[in-house]
Amino acid sequence: MKKIVLGTAQLGMNYGVSNVDGKVKLGEARQILSYAKISGISRVDTAISYGDSQGILGKCNAIDFEITTKLPQVPEGCRDVDGWILSTIYKAIHQLGVSRLDVVLLHHPTQILSSEGNKIIDSINKLKTLNLTKKIGISIYDDSKLELMIQANDWDVVQGPLNIFDTRLLRDGWIERLTQKNIIFEARSIFLQGLLLMQAHLRPKYFTRWNTVFSIWERWLKDNNVNALQASLGFINSIPNIDSILVGVHNINQLKDILESNKNFSIGRPNFIDDLEIELLDPRLWKIS
């Protein structure tokens, strides 16, 4: 059973293809975080680009948790990269109401391969030296440039997408390779923004082109006598070398369901979904009005 990290994008903005309720209200956020704490969840994940997520966490006793946040892209033409990164992190710490962070990730890590890359790397390394964070790392959407990014610096953490539909990092051997390099891997998007859990009639029209894929997925669930939530968690739990899984919720009941389903249960995946199109796997490419 993998450790659960609570994602908080939903606290700061309208997030997720399955989200019909909008941004989580402050009262509900407090309930979610309180239940997470008493249930043994010790870490929350946020980002500077997640609307007012950090401010909401600051109002909800974020000090009770270890915190991962993500640095946004350094502005083009920034003359003082070091100053910008330091001031951005100090602001995040102030919003969260904590003395330091547990993990700082680069939200746009391909920037370290640009002409400003060395400055960015030096600055994020300095965050550890100044005791502003324990660990540093990168948040990725795919492994297309991961080799170069891993070579560029000594990272502690890599966070990336992994779910029953999207096994690119597993298939390419990266999860095992990261472990061999003593780099923690955190699985993100295990429900594909909630898409894997949605009933057919609720899926946006954009996904109609993959109706056959979803029909086989739903038949496979029925044949294995599991629901989509159990299967999604069971698949991740079947994979070694994953430190933790990141989940986001819109309400306390969703968190309760996830924690109840995250047991010592593992399951494979349908064989039909080995080479699905990137337009389905990458939410950045979804054309949803």
C-alpha positions in Angstrom: 0.0 0.0 0.0 1.5 3.3 -1.1 1.7 6.5 0.9 -1.0 9.0 0.0 -0.1 12.6 -0.6 -3.0 15.0 -0.8 -3.0 17.2 -3.9 -4.5 20.6 -3.4 -5.1 22.1 -6.9 -8.8 21.8 -6.2 -8.5 24.1 -3.2 -7.2 27.0 -5.3 -9.0 26.8 -8.7 -11.5 24.9 -10.8 -9.4 21.8 -11.5 -10.1 18.4 -13.1 -12.2 17.1 -16.0 -14.6 15.4 -13.5 -15.0 18.6 -11.4 -18.6 19.8 -11.4 -18.5 21.7 -8.1 -15.8 24.2 -8.9 -13.2 25.3 -6.4 -13.4 23.8 -3.0 -14.9 26.1 -0.4 -12.9 27.1 2.7 -15.1 25.1 5.1 -14.8 22.0 3.0 -11.1 22.5 2.6 -10.7 22.6 6.4 -12.7 19.3 6.7 -10.6 17.6 4.0 -7.4 18.6 5.7 -8.5 17.7 9.1 -9.7 14.3 8.0 -6.4 13.8 6.1 -4.4 14.5 9.2 -6.3 12.1 11.5 -6.1 9.5 8.8 -2.4 9.5 8.7 -1.7 11.6 5.6 1.4 13.6 6.5 2.1 15.6 3.3 0.2 17.9 1.0 1.2 19.0 -2.5 0.5 22.4 -3.9 2.0 24.8 -6.5 2.4 28.5 -6.8 0.3 28.4 -10.0 -2.6 26.7 -8.3 -4.6 29.9 -7.8 -4.9 30.7 -4.1 -4.2 27.1 -3.0 -1.2 28.1 -0.8 -3.2 30.8 0.9 -6.1 28.4 1.6 -3.6 25.9 3.1 -2.2 28.7 5.3 -5.7 29.2 6.7 -6.1 25.5 7.3 -3.1 24.8 9.5 -0.7 23.7 6.8 1.9 23.7 9.5 0.5 20.3 10.5 1.8 18.8 7.2 5.0 18.4 5.3 4.5 20.5 2.1 5.6 20.1 -1.5 5.2 23.2 -3.7 6.2 23.8 -7.3 8.0 26.8 -8.7 6.4 28.3 -11.9 8.4 29.1 -15.0 11.0 31.7 -14.5 9.8 34.8 -16.5 11.5 35.2 -19.8 14.2 37.9 -19.7 14.4 37.8 -15.9 17.6 39.6 -15.0 17.9 38.2 -11.5 17.0 34.5 -11.6 18.4 33.9 -8.1 16.5 36.8 -6.6 13.2 35.9 -8.3 13.4 32.3 -7.1 14.3 33.2 -3.6 11.6 35.9 -3.3 9.0 33.5 -4.8 9.8 30.8 -2.3 9.8 33.2 0.6 6.4 34.4 -0.4 5.1 30.8 -0.6 6.5 30.1 2.9 4.7 33.2 4.2 1.4 32.3 2.5 1.6 28.7 3.9 2.5 29.9 7.4 5.4 27.5 7.7 9.1 28.0 8.5 10.3 25.9 5.6 9.2 23.5 2.9 9.7 19.8 2.6 10.0 19.6 -1.2 10.4 22.2 -4.0 9.8 21.0 -7.5 10.4 22.8 -10.8 7.0 23.0 -12.5 8.6 23.6 -15.9 11.9 21.7 -15.6 12.8 21.9 -19.3 13.9 25.5 -18.5 17.1 24.0 -17.0 18.0 23.0 -20.6 17.9 26.6 -21.7 20.6 29.3 -21.7 19.4 30.2 -18.1 19.5 26.6 -17.0 22.6 26.8 -14.8 21.3 29.9 -13.0 18.1 28.1 -12.2 19.9 25.0 -11.0 22.2 27.0 -8.8 19.3 28.9 -7.3 17.2 25.8 -6.5 20.2 24.1 -5.0 20.7 27.2 -2.8 17.2 26.6 -1.3 18.6 23.5 0.4 21.7 25.3 1.5 19.6 28.1 3.1 17.4 25.4 4.8 14.3 26.6 2.9 13.5 23.1 1.8 14.7 19.6 2.6 14.5 18.2 -1.0 14.4 19.5 -4.6 13.1 17.9 -7.7 11.2 18.1 -11.0 7.6 17.6 -12.0 7.3 16.2 -15.5 4.6 15.4 -18.0 6.6 12.8 -20.0 10.1 11.4 -20.2 11.1 13.0 -23.5 13.9 15.0 -22.0 14.2 13.3 -18.6 17.6 11.9 -19.3 19.1 15.3 -19.9 17.3 16.8 -16.9 18.5 14.0 -14.6 22.1 14.5 -15.8 21.9 18.3 -15.2 21.6 18.1 -11.4 21.4 15.9 -8.3 17.6 15.7 -7.7 15.9 14.2 -4.7 12.4 13.7 -6.2 10.8 13.2 -9.6 7.0 13.5 -9.8 5.3 12.2 -12.9 2.1 10.8 -14.4 1.3 7.2 -14.1 -2.1 5.4 -14.4 -3.7 2.4 -15.9 -4.0 4.2 -19.3 -0.6 6.0 -19.1 2.3 3.7 -18.3 5.0 5.6 -20.3 7.4 6.1 -17.4 7.0 2.4 -16.3 7.3 1.0 -19.8 10.4 3.0 -20.6 12.0 1.8 -17.4 12.3 5.1 -15.7 10.8 4.3 -12.4 13.4 1.6 -11.8 16.2 3.7 -13.1 15.3 6.6 -10.8 15.3 4.2 -7.8 18.8 3.0 -8.8 19.9 6.7 -8.7 18.3 7.1 -5.2 15.7 9.5 -6.6 12.2 9.3 -5.1 9.4 8.8 -7.6 5.9 10.1 -6.9 3.0 9.0 -9.1 0.7 11.8 -10.2 -2.5 11.7 -12.2 -3.3 8.2 -11.2 -7.0 8.8 -12.0 -6.1 10.9 -15.1 -7.8 14.0 -13.6 -10.8 11.9 -12.6 -11.4 10.7 -16.2 -10.9 7.0 -15.3 -13.6 7.3 -12.6 -16.2 9.0 -14.7 -19.4 7.4 -15.9 -19.8 7.2 -19.6 -22.6 9.7 -19.9 -20.7 12.3 -17.9 -17.5 12.3 -20.1 -17.1 15.4 -22.3 -17.7 14.9 -26.0 -14.0 15.3 -26.7 -13.4 11.7 -25.5 -16.0 10.2 -27.9 -13.3 9.1 -30.3 -12.1 6.7 -27.6 -15.5 5.2 -26.8 -14.2 1.7 -27.8 -11.3 2.1 -25.3 -13.6 3.1 -22.5 -16.0 0.3 -23.3 -13.3 -2.3 -23.1 -12.1 -0.6 -19.8 -15.5 -0.8 -18.3 -16.0 -4.5 -19.4 -12.6 -5.3 -17.9 -13.6 -3.8 -14.6 -16.8 -5.8 -14.6 -14.9 -9.0 -15.5 -12.5 -8.4 -12.6 -15.3 -7.5 -10.1 -13.7 -4.2 -9.2 -14.7 -0.6 -9.6 -12.5 2.1 -11.3 -11.3 3.5 -8.1 -10.1 0.2 -6.7 -8.5 -0.8 -10.0 -6.7 2.6 -10.3 -5.2 2.3 -6.8 -4.6 -1.4 -7.1 -2.6 -1.0 -10.3 -0.3 1.6 -8.7 0.1 -0.5 -5.6 1.2 -3.4 -7.8 4.3 -1.4 -9.0 7.5 -1.5 -6.9 9.7 1.6 -6.5 6.9 4.1 -6.1 7.4 6.2 -3.0 3.9 7.7 -2.8 0.8 8.6 -4.9 -0.7 12.0 -5.3 -4.5 12.3 -5.1 -6.8 15.3 -5.3 -10.3 15.5 -4.0 -13.3 17.9 -4.3 -14.9 16.9 -1.0 -14.3 14.8 2.2 -16.3 11.9 0.9 -14.0 11.4 -2.1 -11.0 11.3 0.3 -12.8 8.7 2.5 -13.5 6.6 -0.6 -9.8 6.8 -1.7 -8.5 5.9 1.7 -10.9 3.0 2.1 -9.9 1.7 -1.4 -6.2 2.1 -0.9 -5.6 -1.3 0.7 -3.1 -4.1 0.2 -4.6 -5.0 -3.1 -2.9 -5.1 -6.5 -4.2 -5.7 -10.0 -2.8 -5.5 -13.5 -4.3 -3.7 -16.4 -6.1 -4.5 -19.7 -3.7 -5.5 -22.5 -5.5 -3.3 -25.0 -4.2 0.0 -23.7 -0.5 -0.2 -24.4 -0.2 2.5 -27.1 -2.9 5.0 -26.5 -2.7 8.4 -28.2 -1.0 11.3 -26.5 -4.2 13.4 -27.1 -5.9 11.1 -24.5 -3.0 10.7 -22.1 -2.0 14.4 -21.7 -4.6 16.7 -20.2 -2.8 19.7 -21.6 -3.9 18.6 -25.0 -7.6 18.0 -24.2 -9.9 20.3 -26.1 -12.8 20.7 -23.7 -14.9 23.8 -23.7 
